[in-house]
Amino acid sequence: MRRTIVISDIHGYYETFLALLNQIQYNAIHDRLVLLGDYVDGGPSSLKVVQHVKALANLNGVKVIGGNHDDMFLNWLDNQDYILSPYTTARNGGTQTIRSFCPWYIDEDDDEKARVFIKRNYASEIHFLRNLKFFLEDEHHIYVHAGINPQIRHWRQTSTKDFRWIRGVFHAYDGILPISKKIVFGHEVTARLHGEKMFHPWFGKQMIGIDGGIKFGYQLNALIISDALDYTYASLKSVD
């Protein structure tokens, strides 16, 4: 039986990502793998994660999309305005990302030198991040980093910002979405969706949240969907 494995919010935890794939005995020939973005920021190895995801994306059974933290890194790289707060704050985790590309990076005084270095030496990785899709879809599911706008008639008209940033209006929606598919998303640590300190996947009426909060010291989740639409999951705390 072929499985669909969905993982989101890896956040630079390269060794944990590999260990989780090994734990669930991921088989690149038989399994489908869907990755929902936020490959950078927080853990020590964002560059390795990006490079590995980029390599995986060349396989037939692997699909990947981007997340808001991937956008934040690109915004910093392009010296654009901050979306919420400076990229290198501890909560955003940008310093760890920059150091994974530039081990000599110390602080914001090195920003411009680091931007030039990354663009010159990692053009392929940056091109990959810039061209990540905003959502994926199969017969039974919509896969997205943050969610869709439930207040508009056609979900595909959700703005590109909302696909990667939306929170409250999506999570709090208690009606019936005008689609027959379940939405699998990351972005929001599942403890906030459970309403208590639990970090396994959260199952709503038509939504499944899977961000286990590894960026904040909790766990990385893998949602496993069988062809019969049975849902199981595996989790792993950081081994990085």
Protein Blocks (a to p, Z undefined) as FASTA:
>chain_A
ZZddddehklopamlmmmmmmmnopafklpccddebjjbghiamlmmmmmmmmmmmmpmk
bccdddfklmmmmmmmnopacfkbcfkbmklommmmmmmmmmmbmblmlmmmmmmmmmmm
mmmmmmmmmmccfbdcdfkbccdfkbccfkbfblklpcfklmmmgcklmmmpcbdcfbfb
dcddehiafklmnopacfbdcddfkbccfbeolmnopaccdddddfkopacddddddfZZ
